[in-house]
């Protein structure tokens, strides 16, 4: 029974997290953090989490220069979105 609803739970949990990002951003802004600080801490936490994941799985990620350029471009767009969102 639990396996049957596993993805429903994941979907609802994701929606809950996404729904709270605006509220959490507003609370952090009211408590004195600037949008630059919020974006910095979000990016630092994401980077640290991904680094720990990559080290623990021991994956060898070879990325072409074309894809590397795309990754940096997308990262810049996400950073701009976070900056203007908060």
NUKE-776299 format. One record per residue: residue number from 0; residue in three letters; x negated, y negated, z of N, C-alpha, C in turn. Coordinates in nm, 3 decimals. Each point is the difference from the previous one (the first is absolute). Layout:
num=NUM; residu=ala; npx=X; npy=Y; npz=Z; capx=X; capy=Y; capz=Z; cpx=X; cpy=Y; cpz=Z
...
***
This chain:
num=0; residu=unk; npx=-0.083; npy=0.120; npz=0.000; capx=0.083; capy=-0.120; capz=0.000; cpx=-0.087; cpy=-0.126; cpz=0.000
num=1; residu=unk; npx=-0.108; npy=0.001; npz=0.079; capx=-0.087; capy=-0.117; capz=0.007; cpx=-0.069; cpy=-0.023; cpz=-0.133
num=2; residu=unk; npx=-0.044; npy=0.107; npz=-0.066; capx=-0.067; capy=-0.014; capz=-0.130; cpx=0.094; cpy=-0.061; cpz=-0.103
num=3; residu=unk; npx=0.127; npy=0.032; npz=0.010; capx=0.098; capy=-0.049; capz=-0.097; cpx=0.010; cpy=-0.152; cpz=0.005
num=4; residu=unk; npx=-0.012; npy=-0.058; npz=0.116; capx=0.017; capy=-0.145; capz=0.016; cpx=-0.131; cpy=-0.075; cpz=0.021
num=5; residu=unk; npx=-0.111; npy=0.065; npz=-0.026; capx=-0.130; capy=-0.063; capz=0.022; cpx=-0.014; cpy=-0.128; cpz=-0.081
num=6; residu=unk; npx=0.033; npy=0.004; npz=-0.127; capx=-0.018; capy=-0.116; capz=-0.085; cpx=0.103; cpy=-0.109; cpz=0.028
num=7; residu=unk; npx=0.116; npy=0.038; npz=0.050; capx=0.096; capy=-0.101; capz=0.044; cpx=-0.056; cpy=-0.079; cpz=0.118
num=8; residu=unk; npx=-0.062; npy=0.072; npz=0.093; capx=-0.061; capy=-0.065; capz=0.115; cpx=-0.113; cpy=-0.094; cpz=-0.044
num=9; residu=unk; npx=-0.085; npy=0.047; npz=-0.091; capx=-0.110; capy=-0.083; capz=-0.049; cpx=0.054; cpy=-0.124; cpz=-0.069
num=10; residu=unk; npx=0.103; npy=0.015; npz=-0.082; capx=0.061; capy=-0.114; capz=-0.068; cpx=0.057; cpy=-0.100; cpz=0.101
num=11; residu=unk; npx=0.074; npy=0.047; npz=0.098; capx=0.059; capy=-0.091; capz=0.099; cpx=-0.107; cpy=-0.068; cpz=0.084
num=12; residu=unk; npx=-0.104; npy=0.072; npz=0.036; capx=-0.110; capy=-0.060; capz=0.076; cpx=-0.069; cpy=-0.109; cpz=-0.081
num=13; residu=unk; npx=-0.022; npy=0.026; npz=-0.128; capx=-0.063; capy=-0.100; capz=-0.088; cpx=0.086; cpy=-0.124; cpz=-0.013
num=14; residu=unk; npx=0.129; npy=0.018; npz=-0.017; capx=0.092; capy=-0.113; capz=-0.010; cpx=-0.001; cpy=-0.081; cpz=0.130
num=15; residu=unk; npx=-0.003; npy=0.068; npz=0.112; capx=-0.005; capy=-0.068; capz=0.130; cpx=-0.126; cpy=-0.084; cpz=0.012
num=16; residu=unk; npx=-0.115; npy=0.056; npz=-0.037; capx=-0.126; capy=-0.073; capz=0.007; cpx=0.003; cpy=-0.121; cpz=-0.093
num=17; residu=unk; npx=0.043; npy=0.021; npz=-0.125; capx=0.006; capy=-0.112; capz=-0.096; cpx=0.097; cpy=-0.108; cpz=0.047
num=18; residu=unk; npx=0.110; npy=0.041; npz=0.061; capx=0.097; capy=-0.096; capz=0.048; cpx=-0.052; cpy=-0.088; cpz=0.113
num=19; residu=unk; npx=-0.091; npy=0.054; npz=0.078; capx=-0.052; capy=-0.075; capz=0.114; cpx=-0.120; cpy=-0.088; cpz=-0.034
num=20; residu=unk; npx=-0.056; npy=0.010; npz=-0.121; capx=-0.120; capy=-0.078; capz=-0.030; cpx=0.027; cpy=-0.150; cpz=0.006
num=21; residu=unk; npx=0.113; npy=-0.044; npz=-0.051; capx=0.033; capy=-0.142; capz=0.006; cpx=0.020; cpy=-0.048; cpz=0.143
num=22; residu=unk; npx=0.068; npy=0.081; npz=0.079; capx=0.025; capy=-0.036; capz=0.140; cpx=-0.131; cpy=-0.005; cpz=0.078
num=23; residu=unk; npx=-0.084; npy=0.100; npz=-0.020; capx=-0.129; capy=0.002; capz=0.069; cpx=-0.086; cpy=-0.118; cpz=-0.044
num=24; residu=unk; npx=0.002; npy=-0.031; npz=-0.130; capx=-0.074; capy=-0.116; capz=-0.050; cpx=0.047; cpy=-0.130; cpz=0.064
num=25; residu=unk; npx=0.131; npy=-0.014; npz=0.015; capx=0.055; capy=-0.121; capz=0.063; cpx=-0.040; cpy=-0.007; cpz=0.147
num=26; residu=unk; npx=0.004; npy=0.112; npz=0.069; capx=-0.040; capy=0.002; capz=0.141; cpx=-0.147; cpy=-0.037; cpz=0.015
num=27; residu=unk; npx=-0.084; npy=0.054; npz=-0.088; capx=-0.143; capy=-0.032; capz=0.006; cpx=-0.026; cpy=-0.147; cpz=-0.031
num=28; residu=unk; npx=0.076; npy=-0.056; npz=-0.095; capx=-0.015; capy=-0.141; capz=-0.034; cpx=0.043; cpy=-0.088; cpz=0.117
num=29; residu=unk; npx=0.110; npy=0.035; npz=0.065; capx=0.048; capy=-0.077; capz=0.114; cpx=-0.101; cpy=0.008; cpz=0.116
num=30; residu=unk; npx=-0.065; npy=0.116; npz=0.015; capx=-0.094; capy=0.016; capz=0.111; cpx=-0.134; cpy=-0.068; cpz=-0.026
num=31; residu=unk; npx=-0.016; npy=-0.064; npz=-0.115; capx=-0.118; capy=-0.081; capz=-0.021; cpx=-0.098; cpy=0.048; cpz=-0.106
num=32; residu=unk; npx=0.025; npy=0.114; npz=-0.062; capx=-0.090; capy=0.047; capz=-0.106; cpx=0.035; cpy=-0.067; cpz=-0.132
num=33; residu=unk; npx=-0.101; npy=-0.041; npz=-0.073; capx=0.024; capy=-0.057; capz=-0.132; cpx=0.016; cpy=0.112; cpz=-0.101
num=34; residu=unk; npx=0.050; npy=-0.034; npz=-0.119; capx=0.017; capy=0.102; capz=-0.103; cpx=-0.134; cpy=0.059; cpz=-0.041
num=35; residu=unk; npx=-0.106; npy=-0.081; npz=0.001; capx=-0.133; capy=0.053; capz=-0.031; cpx=-0.043; cpy=0.106; cpz=0.100
num=36; residu=unk; npx=0.026; npy=-0.023; npz=0.127; capx=-0.037; capy=0.097; capz=0.103; cpx=0.082; cpy=0.129; cpz=-0.012
num=37; residu=unk; npx=0.128; npy=-0.013; npz=-0.029; capx=0.085; capy=0.118; capz=-0.017; cpx=-0.050; cpy=0.085; cpz=-0.116
num=38; residu=unk; npx=-0.028; npy=-0.066; npz=-0.113; capx=-0.050; capy=0.073; capz=-0.117; cpx=-0.134; cpy=0.064; cpz=0.030
num=39; residu=unk; npx=-0.088; npy=-0.072; npz=0.067; capx=-0.132; capy=0.057; capz=0.034; cpx=0.015; cpy=0.126; cpz=0.083
num=40; residu=unk; npx=0.081; npy=-0.005; npz=0.104; capx=0.014; capy=0.116; capz=0.089; cpx=0.069; cpy=0.116; cpz=-0.071
num=41; residu=unk; npx=0.098; npy=-0.029; npz=-0.085; capx=0.066; capy=0.107; capz=-0.075; cpx=-0.099; cpy=0.069; cpz=-0.092
num=42; residu=unk; npx=-0.082; npy=-0.079; npz=-0.069; capx=-0.097; capy=0.058; capz=-0.092; cpx=-0.107; cpy=0.077; cpz=0.075
num=43; residu=unk; npx=-0.044; npy=-0.049; npz=0.115; capx=-0.101; capy=0.069; capz=0.079; cpx=0.053; cpy=0.134; cpz=0.051
num=44; residu=unk; npx=0.123; npy=0.001; npz=0.047; capx=0.060; capy=0.125; capz=0.049; cpx=0.017; cpy=0.099; cpz=-0.115
num=45; residu=unk; npx=0.047; npy=-0.048; npz=-0.115; capx=0.017; capy=0.089; capz=-0.116; cpx=-0.134; cpy=0.056; cpz=-0.047
num=46; residu=unk; npx=-0.100; npy=-0.086; npz=-0.008; capx=-0.134; capy=0.043; capz=-0.044; cpx=-0.057; cpy=0.104; cpz=0.096
num=47; residu=unk; npx=0.012; npy=-0.027; npz=0.129; capx=-0.053; capy=0.093; capz=0.101; cpx=0.070; cpy=0.135; cpz=-0.007
num=48; residu=unk; npx=0.131; npy=-0.002; npz=-0.015; capx=0.077; capy=0.124; capz=-0.008; cpx=-0.039; cpy=0.081; cpz=-0.123
num=49; residu=unk; npx=-0.012; npy=-0.068; npz=-0.114; capx=-0.040; capy=0.071; capz=-0.122; cpx=-0.142; cpy=0.054; cpz=0.010
num=50; residu=unk; npx=-0.089; npy=-0.075; npz=0.062; capx=-0.138; capy=0.046; capz=0.017; cpx=-0.005; cpy=0.125; cpz=0.088
num=51; residu=unk; npx=0.072; npy=-0.002; npz=0.109; capx=0.005; capy=0.117; capz=0.089; cpx=0.058; cpy=0.121; cpz=-0.075
num=52; residu=unk; npx=0.104; npy=-0.023; npz=-0.079; capx=0.061; capy=0.108; capz=-0.077; cpx=-0.099; cpy=0.058; cpz=-0.101
num=53; residu=unk; npx=-0.070; npy=-0.087; npz=-0.072; capx=-0.096; capy=0.048; capz=-0.099; cpx=-0.117; cpy=0.074; cpz=0.063
num=54; residu=unk; npx=-0.047; npy=-0.049; npz=0.113; capx=-0.110; capy=0.068; capz=0.070; cpx=0.046; cpy=0.136; cpz=0.052
num=55; residu=unk; npx=0.120; npy=0.006; npz=0.054; capx=0.048; capy=0.126; capz=0.058; cpx=0.033; cpy=0.105; cpz=-0.106
num=56; residu=unk; npx=0.041; npy=-0.043; npz=-0.120; capx=0.031; capy=0.097; capz=-0.106; cpx=-0.121; cpy=0.031; cpz=-0.087
num=57; residu=unk; npx=-0.106; npy=-0.080; npz=0.012; capx=-0.124; capy=0.019; capz=-0.076; cpx=0.024; cpy=0.004; cpz=-0.150
num=58; residu=unk; npx=0.088; npy=-0.086; npz=-0.046; capx=0.029; capy=-0.010; capz=-0.143; cpx=-0.108; cpy=-0.082; cpz=-0.070
num=59; residu=unk; npx=-0.039; npy=0.044; npz=-0.117; capx=-0.094; capy=-0.075; capz=-0.083; cpx=0.081; cpy=-0.073; cpz=-0.107
num=60; residu=unk; npx=0.012; npy=-0.129; npz=0.013; capx=0.081; capy=-0.078; capz=-0.093; cpx=-0.089; cpy=-0.072; cpz=-0.099
num=61; residu=unk; npx=0.001; npy=0.046; npz=-0.122; capx=-0.073; capy=-0.068; capz=-0.106; cpx=0.100; cpy=-0.083; cpz=-0.078
num=62; residu=unk; npx=-0.027; npy=-0.130; npz=-0.009; capx=0.091; capy=-0.092; capz=-0.065; cpx=-0.073; cpy=-0.066; cpz=-0.116
num=63; residu=unk; npx=0.067; npy=-0.004; npz=-0.116; capx=-0.062; capy=-0.066; capz=-0.115; cpx=0.004; cpy=-0.151; cpz=0.019
num=64; residu=unk; npx=-0.081; npy=-0.071; npz=-0.077; capx=-0.005; capy=-0.146; capz=0.012; cpx=0.133; cpy=-0.062; cpz=-0.037
num=65; residu=unk; npx=0.070; npy=0.058; npz=-0.099; capx=0.131; capy=-0.052; capz=-0.039; cpx=0.099; cpy=0.012; cpz=0.114
num=66; residu=unk; npx=0.004; npy=0.116; npz=0.063; capx=0.091; capy=0.019; capz=0.113; cpx=-0.040; cpy=-0.084; cpz=0.120
num=67; residu=unk; npx=-0.129; npy=-0.018; npz=0.021; capx=-0.047; capy=-0.083; capz=0.110; cpx=0.049; cpy=-0.143; cpz=-0.017
num=68; residu=unk; npx=-0.006; npy=-0.051; npz=-0.122; capx=0.051; capy=-0.134; capz=-0.031; cpx=0.150; cpy=-0.008; cpz=0.029
num=69; residu=unk; npx=0.074; npy=0.103; npz=-0.038; capx=0.144; capy=0.004; capz=0.025; cpx=0.029; cpy=0.004; cpz=0.151
num=70; residu=unk; npx=-0.080; npy=0.078; npz=0.073; capx=0.019; capy=0.008; capz=0.145; cpx=-0.020; cpy=-0.136; cpz=0.067
num=71; residu=unk; npx=-0.107; npy=-0.070; npz=-0.038; capx=-0.025; capy=-0.132; capz=0.058; cpx=0.109; cpy=-0.099; cpz=-0.039
num=72; residu=unk; npx=0.048; npy=0.009; npz=-0.124; capx=0.109; capy=-0.088; capz=-0.044; cpx=0.127; cpy=0.024; cpz=0.080
num=73; residu=unk; npx=0.035; npy=0.127; npz=0.017; capx=0.119; capy=0.033; capz=0.080; cpx=-0.018; cpy=-0.040; cpz=0.146
num=74; residu=unk; npx=-0.120; npy=0.020; npz=0.053; capx=-0.026; capy=-0.041; capz=0.138; cpx=0.016; cpy=-0.150; cpz=0.018
num=75; residu=unk; npx=-0.047; npy=-0.077; npz=-0.099; capx=0.017; capy=-0.145; capz=0.005; cpx=0.146; cpy=-0.041; cpz=-0.004
num=76; residu=unk; npx=0.079; npy=0.068; npz=-0.084; capx=0.143; capy=-0.030; capz=-0.006; cpx=0.070; cpy=0.034; cpz=0.131
num=77; residu=unk; npx=-0.036; npy=0.111; npz=0.059; capx=0.059; capy=0.038; capz=0.129; cpx=-0.039; cpy=-0.099; cpz=0.108
num=78; residu=unk; npx=-0.126; npy=-0.045; npz=0.000; capx=-0.044; capy=-0.099; capz=0.099; cpx=0.077; cpy=-0.130; cpz=-0.017
num=79; residu=unk; npx=0.022; npy=-0.043; npz=-0.124; capx=0.080; capy=-0.121; capz=-0.023; cpx=0.144; cpy=0.019; cpz=0.048
num=80; residu=unk; npx=0.056; npy=0.117; npz=-0.026; capx=0.136; capy=0.027; capz=0.045; cpx=0.008; cpy=-0.009; cpz=0.152
num=81; residu=unk; npx=-0.095; npy=0.063; npz=0.069; capx=0.001; capy=-0.004; capz=0.146; cpx=-0.018; cpy=-0.142; cpz=0.050
num=82; residu=unk; npx=-0.085; npy=-0.076; npz=-0.065; capx=-0.024; capy=-0.138; capz=0.043; cpx=0.129; cpy=-0.082; cpz=-0.010
num=83; residu=unk; npx=0.070; npy=0.011; npz=-0.112; capx=0.121; capy=-0.080; capz=-0.018; cpx=0.120; cpy=0.059; cpz=0.073
num=84; residu=unk; npx=-0.002; npy=0.131; npz=0.028; capx=0.110; capy=0.064; capz=0.072; cpx=0.001; cpy=-0.044; cpz=0.146
num=85; residu=unk; npx=-0.119; npy=-0.012; npz=0.059; capx=-0.007; capy=-0.039; capz=0.140; cpx=-0.026; cpy=-0.147; cpz=0.012
***
